[in-house]
Amino acid sequence: MIRYKSSRQLSISEFKMPFEAKLDENNRWVILSKIVP
């Protein structure tokens, strides 16, 4: 197995969401996530 680490890939701690992790409450996936346990 070859282990390769990309110099361009962000780590989890460096990753920032462009909209500050605030999702639209009317989004169908947000609504579905409230329904599904």
Residue pairs with C-beta under 8 A, 6 or more apart in sequence:
23 30
24 30
25 31
